[in-house]
Amino acid sequence: MNLQLGDVSHIIQLAIAPVFLLTGVGTTLSVLTSRLARIIDRSRVVEDLLHGENSSPVSPPGVEEELHELYERSHLINRAITLSTSCGLFICLVIASLFMGDATSLNLDKLIATLFVAGVFSLIGSFIYFMREIFVATKTLTRQRLLGKRKIIARES
């Protein structure tokens, strides 16, 4: 394997576009893990309301539904994180294949294309799960808002 400086710079130029995609995936993973941490924190608070030492025998209305929705959200975010991580792995393999194929003069075009498409499909799947998690979170907020309005109406009556 006899690489020249011009060959290395050409390989680096080929790898630039996937690196930008990898940066976006990293940012997406940061957002997803942050949301998962918030879901976990909230579920601990809600579980403590239901099952903690200071919990009352009658749980406040909507708490069990909220806990169920938090579990659903955590599963959706976990799937989104898994798919985003898979996307990052596929893109890293694309970059490595670009270097190996160009450095060794192997024809890895089909492998590179397959890995890139797999990465894009993984990212699409991750966004779909992320969008579903947002819908569940919005549903939770709507339900809690309606419960709050009912409490206000009950107090005024």
KEDOKE-788974 format. One record per residue (C-alpha): residue in three letters; x, y, z. Coordinates in steps of 0.001 Angstrom, whole numbers. Example, Ala and Ser with C-alpha at 12.3 -4.5 7.8 and 13.67 -1.06 7.14 Angstrom:
BEGIN
> r | east | north | up
> ala | 12300 | -4500 | 7800
> ser | 13670 | -1060 | 7140
***
This chain:
BEGIN
> r | east | north | up
> met | 0 | 0 | 0
> asn | 1849 | 3031 | -1332
> leu | -146 | 6214 | -693
> gln | 857 | 9630 | -1957
> leu | -107 | 12914 | -323
> gly | -2489 | 13688 | -3201
> asp | -4208 | 10325 | -2714
> val | -4767 | 10986 | 990
> ser | -6213 | 14439 | 327
> his | -8558 | 12937 | -2296
> ile | -9727 | 10298 | 206
> ile | -10350 | 12988 | 2827
> gln | -12395 | 14995 | 300
> leu | -14544 | 11923 | -347
> ala | -15175 | 11446 | 3365
> ile | -16215 | 15054 | 4117
> ala | -19945 | 14719 | 3221
> pro | -20527 | 11654 | 5431
> val | -18699 | 13422 | 8260
> phe | -21207 | 16285 | 8109
> leu | -24034 | 13749 | 8305
> leu | -22286 | 12152 | 11268
> thr | -22184 | 15534 | 13008
> gly | -25941 | 15902 | 12545
> val | -26519 | 12414 | 13900
> gly | -24433 | 13272 | 16958
> thr | -26554 | 16347 | 17570
> thr | -29728 | 14300 | 17178
> leu | -28419 | 11745 | 19679
> ser | -27732 | 14538 | 22140
> val | -31329 | 15772 | 21879
> leu | -32745 | 12254 | 22184
> thr | -30676 | 11333 | 25241
> ser | -31632 | 14632 | 26881
> arg | -35322 | 13862 | 26343
> leu | -34831 | 10340 | 27712
> ala | -33196 | 11746 | 30852
> arg | -36144 | 14095 | 31403
> ile | -38614 | 11239 | 30888
> ile | -36749 | 9091 | 33414
> asp | -36648 | 11917 | 35953
> arg | -40370 | 12587 | 35571
> ser | -41256 | 8889 | 35792
> arg | -39340 | 8627 | 39079
> val | -41354 | 11530 | 40485
> val | -44643 | 10024 | 39303
> glu | -43737 | 6551 | 40604
> asp | -42918 | 8123 | 43962
> leu | -46347 | 9786 | 43958
> leu | -47966 | 6400 | 43347
> his | -45813 | 4029 | 45361
> gly | -43616 | 6159 | 47624
> glu | -43602 | 6217 | 51413
> asn | -45554 | 9472 | 51525
> ser | -48093 | 8452 | 48883
> ser | -51750 | 8626 | 49763
> pro | -54023 | 5584 | 49388
> val | -55921 | 7416 | 46640
> ser | -53671 | 8631 | 43840
> pro | -54379 | 11964 | 42169
> pro | -56385 | 11708 | 38932
> gly | -54339 | 11117 | 35801
> val | -51146 | 9981 | 37548
> glu | -51384 | 6359 | 36420
> glu | -52127 | 7482 | 32859
> glu | -49125 | 9805 | 32959
> leu | -46876 | 6981 | 34138
> his | -48122 | 4770 | 31308
> glu | -47468 | 7567 | 28804
> leu | -43980 | 8115 | 30230
> tyr | -43193 | 4417 | 29753
> glu | -44486 | 4610 | 26187
> arg | -42381 | 7708 | 25528
> ser | -39261 | 6038 | 26955
> his | -39706 | 3041 | 24653
> leu | -40151 | 5305 | 21622
> ile | -37072 | 7365 | 22512
> asn | -35036 | 4199 | 23112
> arg | -35917 | 3010 | 19610
> ala | -35019 | 6417 | 18170
> ile | -31668 | 6349 | 19994
> thr | -30970 | 2825 | 18766
> leu | -31700 | 3786 | 15166
> ser | -29673 | 7015 | 15386
> thr | -26750 | 5084 | 16828
> ser | -27094 | 2532 | 14015
> cys | -27073 | 5390 | 11525
> gly | -23876 | 6745 | 13073
> leu | -22307 | 3293 | 12873
> phe | -23288 | 2895 | 9221
> ile | -21880 | 6328 | 8361
> cys | -18614 | 5502 | 10163
> leu | -18435 | 2302 | 8116
> val | -19039 | 4364 | 4939
> ile | -16113 | 6626 | 5844
> ala | -13874 | 3661 | 6646
> ser | -14902 | 1917 | 3412
> leu | -14167 | 5060 | 1413
> phe | -10660 | 5170 | 2864
> met | -10048 | 1437 | 2473
> gly | -11470 | 1257 | -1022
> asp | -9480 | 4216 | -2295
> ala | -6280 | 3265 | -465
> thr | -6312 | -370 | -1607
> ser | -7945 | 209 | -5006
> leu | -10710 | -2210 | -4095
> asn | -14096 | -1749 | -5720
> leu | -16306 | -1146 | -2679
> asp | -18891 | 1015 | -4467
> lys | -21834 | -1302 | -3790
> leu | -20859 | -1788 | -146
> ile | -20489 | 1972 | 353
> ala | -23844 | 2668 | -1311
> thr | -25556 | -50 | 748
> leu | -24093 | 1230 | 4017
> phe | -25063 | 4813 | 3173
> val | -28651 | 3857 | 2294
> ala | -28880 | 1767 | 5478
> gly | -27670 | 4778 | 7444
> val | -30232 | 7080 | 5847
> phe | -33055 | 4584 | 6473
> ser | -31930 | 4268 | 10102
> leu | -32031 | 8051 | 10432
> ile | -35502 | 8168 | 8874
> gly | -36700 | 5511 | 11332
> ser | -35170 | 7447 | 14208
> phe | -37013 | 10608 | 13173
> ile | -40283 | 8679 | 12884
> tyr | -39942 | 7329 | 16445
> phe | -38925 | 10793 | 17646
> met | -42019 | 12297 | 16036
> arg | -44235 | 9615 | 17628
> glu | -42699 | 10402 | 21031
> ile | -43488 | 14091 | 20536
> phe | -47106 | 13202 | 19700
> val | -47407 | 11157 | 22919
> ala | -45868 | 14016 | 24926
> thr | -48321 | 16466 | 23378
> lys | -51214 | 14123 | 24156
> thr | -50057 | 14036 | 27781
> leu | -49985 | 17824 | 27969
> thr | -53467 | 18079 | 26457
> arg | -54829 | 15537 | 28946
> gln | -53209 | 17333 | 31885
> arg | -54579 | 20663 | 30696
> leu | -58094 | 19225 | 30536
> leu | -57701 | 17809 | 34055
> gly | -56589 | 21226 | 35270
> lys | -59619 | 22889 | 33686
> arg | -61928 | 20326 | 35307
> lys | -60389 | 21078 | 38721
> ile | -60964 | 24804 | 38229
> ile | -64581 | 24243 | 37180
> ala | -65131 | 21932 | 40160
> arg | -63770 | 24578 | 42551
> glu | -65971 | 27291 | 41072
> ser | -69110 | 25149 | 41389
***
